[in-house]
Amino acid sequence: MAAAASYEALFNGRLQGLLQWQQFEALWARLRGQPRGWYVRDFTEPAIPEDPLPDEDFLRFLDEAETFLRKRHRESYCGFIYLDDTTAPTFIKVFDPRKMGSVCGCGGAVSPRWTISRMKPELPADAAPVPGGRESGGGWLSRLLGR
């Protein structure tokens, strides 16, 4: 049996993407069915969670995150959720659909909005998202011009 991957290895590793809203709905239903033991890292906040969310808080997070994502992405496809295993996930990256960068790569590094994981989030200081950048609303041209 292989050793479980660390949070950092999963964060920086290769993940599978969900391309359809039906896949998102199935994932969210699986998470709702097993709410115990999930850590949620919000990359708009500097704090790293010390403990998994209590069940009721995790379920509330799922509801609020779904509302946020559906409001921000009204397309027929999904494409902003990546996970280690589609049938039994232990690590999920959720990106803000409006802040995923550009196809040409000119937007710089893009941080997820949240990670949802079975392991405590631990990243080296240089791998942690830095406040500002895309979260501050400035695009690549604004950053290039120093505005």
Order of alpha helices (4+ residues) and beta strands (2+ residues): alpha-beta-alpha-beta-alpha-beta-beta-beta-alpha
